[in-house]
Amino acid sequence: MPSASRTAPAVGVDRLQPGDHAFLAFSDDEERWAILSVFTRQGLAAGEKVLLHMDVVHSRDEVAARVAGGAAAAARPVAAGQLVVLNTPRFGPGEFDAKSQVDAVRRGVEAAVREGYTGLRSASEVSLALTPVDSLDQVTEFETAQHEALFAARPNRQFTALCQWDERKFGGEPAMAAVRALHPVTVLRRVGMLHAALSAAGLRLTGDSDLSTRPEFTGALRTLASRPEATLVLDITDLSFLDAHSAGAMLRLAAGLLPPRQLEIRCRGNQRRMLRLLDSHSVSQLSIVTERL
């Protein structure tokens, strides 16, 4: 069933944009590595500097190889300084100053731009090695200060941040819930999944709509069709992948509506083109716009 949660919008990691402050809760190591790989490779391809702050259990060379697609693929960006892996604690016993840490992040963004990169893309892991449980309040304080300084009022479009929490270790911690609520964007926990969210405005789909997620997609459309509104609104703007079968199902849903009911699809330009190729113009109960819910 589609979610009616009021939590932050969930998107595929590939849909993160410069200026996003995103949260990832993971409970599967391999799925987390897949997300970090997409996050890293997109940053490298976009000419960004990529900074990964990872648990000490993984060596820096191991992390770089896993996210870049192998040791050979990692060698060049690591040698150039475009891909940087750190595994030193940021929180723990001793003096802690959230403002100083945020200032350091700001300087890091500015330094990346001076070095010729388009911006800084940073992913930070919260782990027992890097962040003892008795230091979780420091993480909350830092995340709050960072969000207010770099994202809240005027997002820094040269900085993209991803905060990772392991639910197996921190799932019951109030700090994790507090930090999750702070982030305006949540990353889907698995590459290739489909997420459906209902709102007063309609249905929003994110992730991938393909053969592997067909049951979720079909159920989401069925839920939308059962709503009483005269105009059903379907937002696919943040779908990472849309196959032709799914696009055709949307058109069939619209064609089956009895006037005056209609389907409004909100999408990106390439999605509009796919719908046009499938003769969307022949469905009178359909309107297509390029805006969000």
ChimeraX attribute file (.defattr): number of C-alpha atoms within 10 A of each C-alpha:
attribute: neighborCount
match mode: 1-to-1
recipient: residues
	/A:1	13
	/A:2	19
	/A:3	14
	/A:4	12
	/A:5	10
	/A:6	10
	/A:7	14
	/A:8	16
	/A:9	18
	/A:10	25
	/A:11	24
	/A:12	26
	/A:13	26
	/A:14	19
	/A:15	17
	/A:16	20
	/A:17	15
	/A:18	18
	/A:19	20
	/A:20	23
	/A:21	26
	/A:22	25
	/A:23	26
	/A:24	25
	/A:25	20
	/A:26	21
	/A:27	15
	/A:28	13
	/A:29	10
	/A:30	11
	/A:31	14
	/A:32	18
	/A:33	17
	/A:34	17
	/A:35	23
	/A:36	21
	/A:37	20
	/A:38	18
	/A:39	24
	/A:40	26
	/A:41	18
	/A:42	18
	/A:43	24
	/A:44	19
	/A:45	9
	/A:46	12
	/A:47	15
	/A:48	26
	/A:49	29
	/A:50	26
	/A:51	21
	/A:52	22
	/A:53	22
	/A:54	23
	/A:55	21
	/A:56	15
	/A:57	10
	/A:58	11
	/A:59	13
	/A:60	17
	/A:61	15
	/A:62	13
	/A:63	24
	/A:64	24
	/A:65	17
	/A:66	16
	/A:67	22
	/A:68	22
	/A:69	14
	/A:70	14
	/A:71	16
	/A:72	10
	/A:73	14
	/A:74	20
	/A:75	15
	/A:76	12
	/A:77	17
	/A:78	18
	/A:79	10
	/A:80	10
	/A:81	14
	/A:82	20
	/A:83	24
	/A:84	19
	/A:85	20
	/A:86	15
	/A:87	19
	/A:88	12
	/A:89	17
	/A:90	15
	/A:91	20
	/A:92	17
	/A:93	9
	/A:94	6
	/A:95	6
	/A:96	15
	/A:97	11
	/A:98	17
	/A:99	14
	/A:100	12
	/A:101	15
	/A:102	20
	/A:103	15
	/A:104	12
	/A:105	17
	/A:106	17
	/A:107	12
	/A:108	17
	/A:109	23
	/A:110	16
	/A:111	15
	/A:112	21
	/A:113	16
	/A:114	11
	/A:115	13
	/A:116	11
	/A:117	19
	/A:118	20
	/A:119	27
	/A:120	27
	/A:121	27
	/A:122	24
	/A:123	21
	/A:124	20
	/A:125	18
	/A:126	24
	/A:127	20
	/A:128	17
	/A:129	16
	/A:130	21
	/A:131	20
	/A:132	14
	/A:133	17
	/A:134	11
	/A:135	17
	/A:136	21
	/A:137	17
	/A:138	19
	/A:139	19
	/A:140	20
	/A:141	16
	/A:142	21
	/A:143	21
	/A:144	18
	/A:145	19
	/A:146	21
	/A:147	18
	/A:148	15
	/A:149	17
	/A:150	21
	/A:151	20
	/A:152	17
	/A:153	9
	/A:154	10
	/A:155	17
	/A:156	18
	/A:157	15
	/A:158	19
	/A:159	26
	/A:160	26
	/A:161	23
	/A:162	23
	/A:163	21
	/A:164	23
	/A:165	20
	/A:166	19
	/A:167	15
	/A:168	11
	/A:169	13
	/A:170	18
	/A:171	15
	/A:172	10
	/A:173	12
	/A:174	13
	/A:175	19
	/A:176	22
	/A:177	13
	/A:178	14
	/A:179	19
	/A:180	23
	/A:181	15
	/A:182	20
	/A:183	24
	/A:184	17
	/A:185	20
	/A:186	24
	/A:187	25
	/A:188	22
	/A:189	21
	/A:190	19
	/A:191	19
	/A:192	19
	/A:193	18
	/A:194	25
	/A:195	24
	/A:196	21
	/A:197	19
	/A:198	19
	/A:199	14
	/A:200	8
	/A:201	13
	/A:202	17
	/A:203	23
	/A:204	27
	/A:205	24
	/A:206	25
	/A:207	27
	/A:208	23
	/A:209	27
	/A:210	20
	/A:211	11
	/A:212	12
	/A:213	16
	/A:214	15
	/A:215	12
	/A:216	18
	/A:217	23
	/A:218	15
	/A:219	14
	/A:220	21
	/A:221	19
	/A:222	13
	/A:223	14
	/A:224	21
	/A:225	17
	/A:226	9
	/A:227	11
	/A:228	9
	/A:229	14
	/A:230	13
	/A:231	18
	/A:232	21
	/A:233	23
	/A:234	23
	/A:235	24
	/A:236	25
	/A:237	20
	/A:238	22
	/A:239	22
	/A:240	20
	/A:241	16
	/A:242	16
	/A:243	13
	/A:244	14
	/A:245	13
	/A:246	19
	/A:247	19
	/A:248	16
	/A:249	14
	/A:250	19
	/A:251	22
	/A:252	14
	/A:253	17
	/A:254	23
	/A:255	18
	/A:256	14
	/A:257	18
	/A:258	10
	/A:259	10
	/A:260	8
	/A:261	15
	/A:262	22
	/A:263	26
	/A:264	17
	/A:265	27
	/A:266	22
	/A:267	21
	/A:268	18
	/A:269	12
	/A:270	9
	/A:271	21
	/A:272	18
	/A:273	13
	/A:274	16
	/A:275	20
	/A:276	14
	/A:277	11
	/A:278	14
	/A:279	12
	/A:280	23
	/A:281	14
	/A:282	11
	/A:283	15
	/A:284	13
	/A:285	21
	/A:286	22
	/A:287	16
	/A:288	19
	/A:289	13
	/A:290	14
	/A:291	12
	/A:292	14
	/A:293	14
